[in-house]
């Protein structure tokens, strides 16, 4: 079977992208295990599932570009194959939305923590230095 230059380029690009996705997924797990990542175990699992789904989708697209061509299989099989790819894409989108929701939850929690720390600092300052009076402008002109 002869492959065209565009197929070879597409396979190379998708293969490189797959390698990067796999590498980033492994890096995310490694950072979490070293306790250098602020994400929870639930979010790590969601991200690993997303990485696996993305790798699976890339493999299916690669297979589709190389082996699922009109004239090679019946039209029904080709449609089923690409419908599976679309379903995998929708499933991946759903996982990404779950991850986004978890990221926003972490962000909200961190904002609350910063607000609490700021309020405690203000209360501590006021307790140590007393409630300041209205700020009086200073006259910086030399007479």
Secondary structure by P-SEA (a helix, b strand, c coil): ccccaaaaaaaaaaaaaaaaaaaaaaaaaaaaaaccccccaaaaaaaaaaaaaaaaaaaaaaaaacccccccccaaaaaaaaaaaaaaaaaaaaaaaaaaaaaaaaaaaaaaaaaaaaaaaaaaaaaaccccccbbbbbcccc
